[in-house]
Amino acid sequence: MTETVYEDRISQIVKTAEQNGNMISQLIVMDLLKDGTDPLPAEQMIKAIAVLEAKGIQVTTTEDGEDYFTDGVGDVSFVPADVRIQTQTINVSTLLERLNYGEIDLSPLFQRHKGLWSETQQSRLIESLMLKIPLPAFYFDSSNENFWVVIDGLQRLTAFQNYLKPQQTEKEMVREAGERPHKFVGLQYLKQFNGMTFFELPRQYVRRINEAQLVLYLVEKGTPDEIVRNIFQRINTGGLVLSDQEIRQALYQGKATRLTEEMATSQEFLKATQDAVASNRMVDREYANRYLAFTELDYEKDYKENVDTFLSLALQTVNRYTDGQIEKIKITFRRTMNLCYILFGKYAFRTHNEEWRRGPLNKALFEAWSLCISKISVEEEKHLCANKDMFINAYHELLQDPVYRNALRGGDISSVRKRIDMTKKCVEEFTCLKE
């Protein structure tokens, strides 16, 4: 690209940003700067951001400014030989048996997605079985052969759960489960069965449903975690593409996922982030997950320039912790969030320009500052608070440092190391915090 074209595009970006409060997403910058279909070199992107910031334009690294620039770092190397997926055909009754014994995990992750289908949609699914119409394939993570995790097919499994109850009387169901059996509604061809329950159907149809063949794709044990997560991403579940954190919450359930939920809903976290972290796609859980990763793992050794793998390792690690270790994390996290709020107020984990105009929450800042603040002692905390004004000025100067700002954008280990080291040095100046 010629210098003239480059300057024209920068001017276009500035004009666009000015229409949005002098803010623009990195995605748009990259799109406008790309020459044809060629990818934009990372160094050119970094240069452009520096130019824009000099013009008073704040570049956010995602649509909501919540992530750092990785330049494709961390993409899963998908080796076909590592993919182990078994195709299995079973009948409905066998799948129902697994459901009834709790051997299929309709994960807490998906609970918000359950019930998306209306009663008519669920009824017509069962009607398809009665009409001998094959159903689409189901996908499961079967790495634990005794406890499958549903990848795709949640709505259909939910319909099975709701309608294909064991053949018991309505009174028994109410007595045992406190619920009434679902009755078919909106059947298209077998309308005479509308208003009936499964066990009220003629035996011929009950048998036809139970013996209907289903195709299952089972992701087997031995498939690398990175590939399992990639499969989750590629399979459309409930019509919604899952976020990385939603996938992690599904795959690594246990003490760690329960802990991230508790951390993300704590008053201290909500106050420090000014309740600005979305919960509907588990972004809040991701923040908690990032805290666990950087405080419980050795990022110098464990961070392999793949954020997803790093965060997954943290959940796996914390799942093995004792209750005492979990409680210690909770206490330290609440203390850290509270101190960050006391020190930074509305600027906690946010970039800001020379005029103190704050940007959106920044994950890289959250990682670096929550890590460093979590390590200080009670005495160091007192010293830091006593020098709060000078500390905030130092923090302000740090955020204007182009080296630090570039480090916040990078997802490589060098950038991670640089921003943590610079953050730690800033803290040490006011706490005498040492290795």
N, C-alpha and C positions, 0 to 999 in steps of 0.2 A: 504494500500500500504506500502511495506517495505521501509526502509530508502534508500536501494540500488536502488530500482526501482525509488523512488522519485528523487534521485540525477541524475540518468540516464536521466530521463525525463527533469529535469532542464537543464542538459547539452545539450540535444537535442533542447530545446527552445532557449538557448543561441546561439547555432550554427545557428539556423534558423534566429534569430534576427540579427546576425552579417552579414548575407547575405543581410539584408535590412537596412543597416545603423544603426545598434544597436537599432532598433525599432521593436516592434511586437504587434499585436492586442491582447486585452484581450480575445477575442473569441478563438483565436488559443491557447493561454495559457491554457484556461479552457479545450479545447478539448484534448490537449496533456496530461494534468494532470489527466483527468477523469479516474477513475478505473472502467473498464467495462462500464456499462450503468448507473451507479449511478451518481446522480448529485454531483457536486463538492461543498463541504461546503464552505460558504462564508469566514470563518476564515482561511481555508487552502488557498484560493485564495489570500487573503490579505497578508498572510505570504509569499507565493510564489512571489508576486509582490515585496515585500520588499527585498527578496533575489536577484531577478533579477536586481532591481535598484542598489543594492550594487555592482553588477557586471557591472554596466554601461549600462544596458539595459533599455530603456524606453518602458513602457507598455501603449499603447493607449487603451482607453476603448470602442471604436468602430472601425470599419475598417478605418475610417478617424479621429479617436481620438476626436470626438466632443461631447461625452456624458459621464456621470458618471455611475458607477456601482450601480445598484439598487438591485441586488440579487433577482429579481422577484417581488420586492416591487411595488405595484401599479397595479398589475394585476386585471382586473375587475372581481368581483364576479358575475358570470352570473346566476341569479336566474330565472328559466323558467317562474315562475308565474308573473314576472315583464314584460315579453315580450308581447306586445300587437300589433299583426300584423293582419290586416283584409285582407281577400281575396275578391277581387271585380272583376266582369266581366263587361266591358263596350265596346261600339263599337268605332271604329276609329274616327268617326265624333265627338263624345263627347270628346275624348281626344284632338282632333284637336281644338275644341272650347276653351278648357283650354289653349292650346298653343297660339292660336291667341289672347286671352285676357291677355296674360302674367301671367297666374295663375300657370304655371309650371316654376320653376327656373332652367334654364340651366346655373348653377352657373358660375360666373367669374372664379372660381377654375378650371372648366372644359373647359374653352375656348380653352386652349392649346391642349385639347384632341379632340375638335370638328374637323370634317373634316378628321378624320383618314380613313374613308371609301372613296373609289373611287366612281365616278359617276356610274360605272357599279355595284358595290356592293349595292349602294343606290337604283338603278333602279331595281335590282333583289329582293330587299326587298319588294318593291311595287308590283312587279310581283308575289311574293308569295301570297299577298293578293288577287290579281286577280285570282290566281289559287286555292284559298280557302285553302291554306296551313297555319296552325296555326303558330303564332310567339311565341318565348320564352316569359316568363313572364317579366313584368316590376316591378321595385322596386322604391318606393317613400317614403320619409319622409313626412307624412301628419299631423304632429303635429299641423301645421297651416292649417286648412281645406281649406282656401282660397288661399293658396300659397304652393304648393307642391315642394319639392326639390328632384331632380332625384338622385337615388342611383345607379341604374343599368338600362341601356337602352338608354344612351345618343346618341349613334350613330344612333339607330333606330329613336329616336325622331328628331334628326337632319335631317334624310332623310325625315321624315314626313313634317318637316318645309320647306325643300327645294323643294319637289315635289308635295305635296298635297295642293297647293295654292287654295284660293277661286276661283271660276270660273269667271274670269274676263279676259278681252282681254290683249294681250301682251302690247299694247300701254298704257292701264290703269296701268299695273304693273310698267312699266318704268316711267310713270309720277308720280305715288304715292310713289314708293319705290326706284326708281333709279336702278332697277335691272330687268333682264329678267327671265322669268320662266324657270326652269330646264326642259330639254328634256330627255326622257328616252334613254339610250344607253346600249348596251350589253345584252338586254333581251334574255333569253335562249329559251323560248317556244313561247312567244307572240312577235316574231320578227317584225311582221307587225306594231307594235306600237313604234318601235325605231324611234327617231326623233320627236315624239309627246310629248305634255305636258299633264298634268293631265286633264285639262279641254277640251282637244281635244279628249279624249277617248270616245268611245260609252257609252251612258248613262248606259247600263247594267254593265259595268266595274266600272264606277264611283260609282254606287250604291253598287256594291259588295265590293269595298274598304271601303266606308263609313260605311257599316253595318257589316264589319268584327269584330268579337269579340276578345277582348284582355283580358288577365289575368293580374291583378295588385295586388301586395302585398303592402299594405299601413301600414307603421309603425305609429301607432296612438298616439295621445296626451296622456300623462300619462306614456309612456315608459321612464324610467330614461335615462338621457343624456349619462351616461356611456355605457348603452346598445345600444343606438342609434349609438354611435361612434363605438362600437364593431361590429355592423351590417354593417356599412360602410366598416370596415376593412375586414369582411368576404366575402362581395360581391365583385366580380371581376368587376371593372368598366373599360370599354374600354380596357380590357386585361391588365390593370395595377393595381397593388395593391397600394392603396392610403397610403400616409404617414399620421401620426397622425396630423401634421399641416395642410395638405390638407383637412382633414376631418373637423378640427376645422374651417378653413376658409370657408368651405361650410355651416356648421351648424350655425355659429354665425355671419353672414354677417351684416354689418352696420358700424357705426363710428369706431369701434375697428379694423375691418379687413382693412378698408381703411387707418387707422392710421398705422397699422403694415407695410403695403405696402410702405407708405411714409417714415417711419422710416428706413426700410430696404434698400431703394434706395437713402437715403440721402448721401451726399458727406462725411459728418462727420463719419457716420457708415462705409462706404466703405473704408475710409482712416484709421480708427482705426483698422479695421480687415484686412487691406491690400487687400481688395477685394477678400478674400479667402473663403467667405461663399457662398456655392452654392445656386442658385436661382431656379434651374430647378425642385426641389422637395419641394420648399418653406422652405428650411432650414433657409434662411435669415429672412423670416417672423417669424419663430420659435424663433430666437434670439430676435427679437423685441417683440414677445409675452412674452418671459421670462422676459424681462426688465419690461414690463407692470405688470406682475404678482408680481414681487418682489418689485416694487416701489409703486404700487397702492393697493396692498392687504397686510394684516398682515400675513406674512408667519407663525408666531408662532401659529396663530389661524386657518388660512385657508389651510395651507399645510397639507394634510392628507396622506402623503407618496405615493401619486399618482400624478405624474407630469402632466399627461394628464388632470385630473380633475382640478388641480390647474390652469393650463393655460387656460382651458375652462372657468373657473369662472372669470378669468381676462377679457376675451373678453366680457362675458356677463355683467360684471360690467361696463367696459368702454363704452359699447354700450349705457348705460343710462346717460353718461356724457353730460354736456352742451358743446357748441362750445368753450366757454371760457376755460373750463377745458382741452379740447383736445389741444387747442393752447398752454396752459401752459406745457403740457407734451412734445410737440414738441420742445419747446424752451429748456427745461431742458435736454431732450435727446441729442439734438445737442451739447449743452454745455458739457455734460458728455462725449460724444464720443470724442469731440475735446480735452478735458483735458486729457483723457486717452491716446490719441495719443501723446500729448506733453510730458507726463510723461514717458510713456513706449516705445513709438516708435514701432519698429517691434516686441517687446516682449509683446505687449498688449494682454491680455487674453490668453496667452500661458504659459505652463510650460517650464522650462528649467533646465538643470542639473548644476552641480558645474562649469563646463567649459562654461556655458552660451550657450550651444547648445540647441536651442529652439525646442519645440515640436509643434504639431498642435494646432489649436484653441481649447479651452476647455470651454464647456458650464458652468460648475460650477464656473470657474474663472470669466467668463463674468457676471454671475448672482451676485456673491459676490462683485466684484469690481465696476460694474456699479451701483449697489445699493448704496454702501458706498460713491462713488464719487459724485453721484447725490444729496446727502444730504448736502454737504459742502457749506458754504456761499462763497461769493466773497472774503471776507477778508481771510478766511481759504484757499481758492484756491491760493491766493497770497503767503501766508506763506508756503504752500506746494511746490509751484514752486521755491520759494527762497531756499528751502532746498532739491531740487530735487536729488542731488547726494547722500546725506545721505539716502534719502527716497528709492531710487532705491537699495541701498545696503541692506536696511532693507527688501525690497520686495524680493530680491535674497535670503536672509537668511530664510525668511518665506517659500519660495518654497522648500527649502531643509529640512524643518522641517517634519519629518515622520508623526507627528500628523496631520499637515495641509494637507499633501499629501493624507493620508488616508481619511480625511474628504472630500476631493475633489471627491473621488471615490464613496462615499455613497449617496444613494437616500433616506435614512430614515431621519426623522426630526432631529435626533440627529446630524447627519453628516452635514445637512444643517445649523443648528444652530451653530455648531462648526466652520465651515469655514467662516461664516459671522461674527461671534464674533471675530475670529482671524484677519480677514481682517479689520474690524472696528478698532480694537486695533492698528493695524499697521498704519492706517490713523490718528488716534487720536494722536499718538506720534509726528506727524509733523504738526498737525492743531489745537491741543487742542480741537478737536471735542468731545462734550459731549452730553449725552442724553438730 
